[in-house]
Amino acid sequence: MKTELEKATLLWIDLEMTGLVPGKDKIIEVAAIATDWKFNKIAEYTGVIKVSEDFMRERMVGPFWEKNSESRDSLIAQNSTGKPVAEIENEILQFIDNNFAPESIPGDEKGKGKIILAGNSIHQDRKFIDIEMPNLASRLHYRMLDVSAWKVYFEGALGKKYMKPEVHRALDDIEGSIEEMKWYLTYLK
């Protein structure tokens, strides 16, 4: 277990999926970064979930995937190195156990000791987690830190836009989300 100063308080997650329809599409790549409240990285995790290559090719079509064909092709290429979703879920749970102290996570009676999920449009990723990784879902707080809410406010009310690279790979995207959140917070100083 980490010392008090090294314990994480936020679990940043980004998922790459075959598409955006929970229950129909599948998670194919996951990245997690454990941070403190100042968004200092404590640890990171990446995993590849093996799914049928035929399924990937069937679902990863259309304008989005045509525009992001390099990401699509690299996700398909790494699929053979993947593990079953249950194994990846267990690795993430071990990652949480190694880097978080649930008793130090704030929450009310309903959410005490639960991990706060953070990310960009994290509500969408959470839908996939709820379906494909129910043991992980049971460890998560019902509240989330969603960077996209800040994006909506800054663009709509202040006319300020953060230009985050659109890599569409889990680790790159979550690192970009953390940097984006830090950028928004510079306006509070």
C-alpha positions in Angstrom: 0.0 0.0 0.0 1.3 3.5 -0.8 2.1 6.0 1.9 -0.5 8.7 2.6 1.2 11.2 0.3 1.3 8.7 -2.6 -2.3 7.4 -2.4 -4.5 8.2 -5.3 -7.9 9.9 -5.1 -9.0 9.9 -8.8 -9.2 7.0 -11.2 -8.9 8.5 -14.7 -10.1 6.0 -17.3 -10.4 6.1 -21.1 -11.7 3.2 -23.1 -11.5 2.5 -26.8 -14.5 0.6 -28.0 -15.6 -0.9 -31.3 -18.4 1.8 -31.3 -20.5 3.7 -28.9 -23.5 1.4 -28.4 -23.2 -0.2 -24.9 -24.2 -3.9 -24.9 -23.6 -4.2 -28.6 -20.1 -2.7 -29.0 -17.2 -4.0 -27.0 -14.3 -2.5 -25.0 -11.0 -3.2 -26.9 -8.5 -1.0 -25.1 -8.3 0.5 -21.6 -6.0 3.0 -19.9 -6.1 4.1 -16.3 -4.1 6.7 -14.5 -4.3 7.1 -10.7 -3.8 10.7 -9.6 -4.2 12.9 -6.5 -6.5 15.9 -6.4 -3.7 18.1 -8.1 -3.7 15.6 -11.0 -0.2 14.3 -10.2 0.3 10.9 -11.7 0.8 8.2 -9.2 0.5 5.1 -11.4 -0.8 4.1 -14.8 -2.2 0.9 -16.4 -3.0 -0.1 -19.9 -4.7 -3.2 -21.2 -5.9 -4.7 -24.5 -9.1 -6.8 -24.5 -9.2 -9.5 -27.1 -12.4 -9.7 -29.1 -13.2 -11.4 -32.4 -11.4 -9.7 -35.2 -14.4 -10.3 -37.4 -16.5 -8.5 -34.9 -14.0 -5.6 -34.8 -14.1 -5.3 -38.6 -17.9 -5.5 -38.7 -18.4 -2.7 -36.0 -15.4 -0.4 -36.7 -16.9 1.1 -39.9 -18.4 4.4 -40.9 -17.2 8.0 -41.1 -15.5 8.1 -37.7 -13.4 5.1 -38.3 -12.6 6.1 -41.9 -11.4 9.5 -40.5 -9.4 7.6 -37.8 -8.2 4.7 -39.9 -4.7 4.7 -38.4 -6.1 4.3 -34.9 -8.5 1.6 -36.1 -5.8 -0.3 -37.8 -3.5 -0.2 -34.8 -6.3 -1.3 -32.5 -7.1 -4.2 -34.7 -3.4 -5.1 -35.1 -2.9 -5.3 -31.3 -6.0 -7.4 -30.7 -4.1 -10.7 -31.0 -2.1 -9.6 -27.9 -5.3 -9.0 -25.9 -6.6 -10.8 -22.8 -10.2 -11.7 -21.8 -12.2 -8.8 -20.4 -12.5 -10.6 -17.0 -8.7 -10.8 -16.7 -8.3 -7.1 -17.6 -11.0 -6.2 -15.1 -9.1 -8.1 -12.4 -5.9 -6.3 -13.3 -7.7 -2.9 -12.9 -9.0 -4.0 -9.5 -5.5 -4.9 -8.5 -4.3 -1.5 -9.8 -6.9 0.1 -7.6 -5.9 -2.0 -4.5 -2.3 -1.0 -5.1 -2.8 2.7 -5.5 -5.9 3.8 -3.6 -7.0 3.8 0.0 -10.8 3.7 -0.2 -11.1 4.9 3.4 -9.5 8.2 2.4 -11.9 8.7 -0.5 -14.5 11.3 0.3 -18.1 10.4 0.0 -21.5 10.3 1.7 -23.1 7.2 3.2 -24.1 6.0 -0.3 -20.6 6.5 -1.8 -18.2 6.0 1.2 -15.0 4.2 0.2 -15.8 4.2 -3.5 -13.4 5.4 -6.2 -14.2 8.5 -8.1 -13.9 8.0 -11.9 -12.6 10.9 -14.0 -12.2 11.4 -17.7 -13.6 13.1 -20.8 -17.3 12.1 -21.4 -16.7 9.5 -18.7 -20.4 8.8 -18.5 -20.1 7.0 -21.8 -17.2 4.9 -20.6 -19.0 4.2 -17.4 -21.9 2.6 -19.4 -19.5 0.1 -20.9 -17.8 -0.5 -17.5 -21.3 -1.2 -15.9 -22.0 -3.9 -18.6 -18.6 -5.5 -19.2 -16.8 -5.0 -15.9 -19.5 -5.2 -13.1 -16.9 -5.9 -10.3 -15.1 -2.7 -11.2 -18.4 -0.8 -11.5 -19.3 -1.9 -7.9 -16.1 -0.2 -6.7 -16.9 3.1 -8.3 -18.6 6.1 -6.7 -21.8 7.3 -8.3 -20.2 10.8 -8.8 -17.7 11.4 -11.5 -15.3 14.1 -12.6 -16.2 14.7 -16.2 -13.9 17.0 -18.1 -16.5 17.4 -20.8 -18.7 19.5 -18.5 -15.9 22.0 -18.2 -15.5 21.9 -22.0 -19.2 22.8 -22.5 -19.0 25.7 -20.1 -15.7 27.2 -21.3 -16.7 27.0 -25.0 -20.3 28.1 -24.5 -20.0 30.8 -21.8 -16.4 32.0 -22.2 -15.7 31.3 -25.9 -12.5 29.5 -24.9 -11.5 26.2 -26.5 -8.9 23.7 -25.4 -7.2 22.1 -28.5 -6.7 18.5 -27.4 -5.1 16.1 -29.9 -7.6 13.5 -31.1 -5.4 10.4 -31.0 -8.2 7.9 -30.2 -5.8 5.6 -28.2 -6.7 5.1 -24.5 -3.5 6.2 -22.8 -2.9 9.3 -25.1 -6.5 10.3 -24.7 -6.5 10.1 -20.9 -3.2 12.0 -20.6 -4.8 14.7 -22.8 -7.9 14.8 -20.6 -5.7 15.4 -17.5 -3.9 18.2 -19.3 -7.2 19.7 -20.4 -8.5 19.7 -16.9 -5.4 21.4 -15.6 -5.8 24.0 -18.4 -9.4 24.8 -17.2 -8.3 25.2 -13.6 -5.7 27.8 -14.6 -8.7 30.2 -15.0 -9.6 29.7 -11.3 -6.3 31.2 -10.0 
